[in-house]
Amino acid sequence: MAGRYLGRFAPSPTGPLHAGSLVAALASWLDARAHGGRWLVRIEDVDTPRCPPGADQLILSQLAAVGLLPDAPPVWQSQRGALYAAALQHLVEAGRAYGCACSRRDIAAAAGPQPRHGELIYPGTCRPARGGLQGRPARAWRALTEGAGRIEWQDRRLGAQAQALETEVGDFVLKRADGLWAYQLAVVVDDAEQGISDVVRGEDLADNTPRQRWLQQLLGLPPPRYLHTPLVLGTNGEKLSKQNGAAALDLSDPLAALREAAGHLGLRLHAGTPADALAEAVSLWRDL
C-alpha cells in the first residue's frame, strides 16, 4: 500500500466495548501495524446525552488491557465543535448546505414513510431552490445532494460499491435540531484534520461511506481508503450492539478475548501471551 498509513479506531462512548467492538478495534490496529503505520483513537462523543460519564475512560482501559495502545493521545469530538462549525459555514457559503425547518412529522407527511438509516428520505422541502425556509426558523442543517449522482467507491474487502445518493438517502443532516453535530460531518472533518489515510470499521457503516465521500468532495478533502470488516452477530442473527443489549467485553482473560476477536477476522492464533498473539496476528494479517 503506497504512501504514509495512518489509521484510527473511533468508538462512541455510550457504554463499554463489547465483542463486536473489539473486532473492529483489532482490525484497525492490525491493518495499521501490518502496513508499518500509526494508529489513533478518537472518542466520538458528539451525541453527548447518550454518553454516560466515565464510559470513554472505560473504553480506553479496555483497549489497553488487550495491548491496543494508540500512537498519540486520544481526541474527543466534543472538544472539536469549532472545526465542524467552520466546515458547515464553508458548505453554506458555497450553497451546498442549507437550513431546514421540517420536523420528522413534516417529512413523513411530505414523503411518506420510507425508513432508511433510521430516518426518512428527506424530500427537499426547504431546499433554497424550492423557496427555502419561507420565514420559518431553521431547526437543522442539511447537505444538498443535488448533483451528487451515483457515488462509486472501492472497498478493500467488499469490492466495488455504489449508491445514488440523492434518491436513496436524500439531503442528510449535518447539524441536528437539538444543536448537536451529526456523525457524517464530524467524522469527515476529523478524518481529514487528523490525516487519516485508511478507515477500517464494521460493515454496518459501509452504507455511510457515500455520504462521507460526497462531503469530502464538497469540502475539497482527500478521501481515505476504506475497509469494512465482517460483523459479529448475536444469537438472534442481528449485529451485536449496545442498543440491543450486547454484554460488556469480558477481559478476565485478555488472551482469550484476542483469540476470539481474531477468529472473527479469519485469524487463528496459537501464541501464549497477549503480546505474542498480537505479533502473530499482524503477521497473519499481512498474508490475507
Residue, then its C-alpha position, 0 to 999 in steps of 0.5 A: m500500500a503506497g504512501r504514509y498509513l495512518g489509521r484510527f479506531a473511533p468508538s462512541p462512548t455510550g457504554p463499554l466495548h463489547a465483542g463486536s467492538l473489539v473486532a473492529a478495534l483489532a482490525s484497525w490496529l492490525d491493518a495499521r501495524a501490518h502496513g508499518g503505520r500509526w494508529l489513533v483513537r478518537i472518542e466520538d462523543v458528539d451525541t453527548p446525552r447518550c454518553p454516560p460519564g466515565a464510559d470513554q475512560l472505560i473504553l480506553s482501559q479496555l483497549a489497553a488491557v488487550g495491548l491496543l495502545p494508540d500512537a498519540p493521545p486520544v481526541w474527543q469530538s466534543q472538544r472539536g465543535a469549532l472545526y465542524a462549525a467552520a466546515l458547515q459555514h464553508l458548505v453554506e457559503a458555497g450553497r451546498a448546505y442549507g437550513c431546514a425547518c421540517s420536523r420528522r412529522d413534516i417529512a413523513a407527511a411530505a414523503g411518506p414513510q420510507p425508513r432508511h438509516g433510521e430516518l426518512i428520505y428527506p424530500g427537499t422541502c426547504r431546499p433554497a431552490r424550492g423557496g427555502l425556509q419561507g420565514r420559518p426558523a431553521r431547526a437543522w442543517r442539511a447537505l444538498t445532494e443535488g448533483a451528487g449522482r451515483i457515488e462509486w467507491q472501492d472497498r478493500r474487502l467488499g469490492a466495488q460499491a455504489q449508491a445514488l445518493e440523492t434518491e436513496v438517502g436524500d439531503f442528510v443532516l449535518k447539524r441536528a435540531d437539538g444543536l448537536w453535530a451529526y456523525q457524517l460531518a464530524v467524522v469527515v472533518d476529523d478524518a481529514e484534520q487528523g490525516i487519516s489515510d485508511v478507515v477500517r470499521g464494521e460493515d454496518l457503516a459501509d452504507n455511510t461511506p457515500r455520504q462521507r465521500w460526497l462531503q469530502q468532495l464538497l469540502g475539497l478533502p482527500p478521501p481515505r481508503y476504506l475497509h469494512t470488516p465482517l460483523v459479529l452477530g448475536t444469537n438472534g442473527e442481528k449485529l451485536s450492539k449496545q442498543n440491543g443489549a450486547a454484554a460488556l467485553d469480558l477481559s478476565d482473560p485478555l488472551a482469550a478475548l484476542r483469540e476470539a476477536a481474531g477468529h472473527l477476522g479469519l485469524r487463528l492464533h496459537a501464541g501464549t501471551p497477549a503480546d505474542a498473539l498480537a505479533e502473530a496476528v499482524s503477521l497473519w494479517r499481512d498474508l490475507 
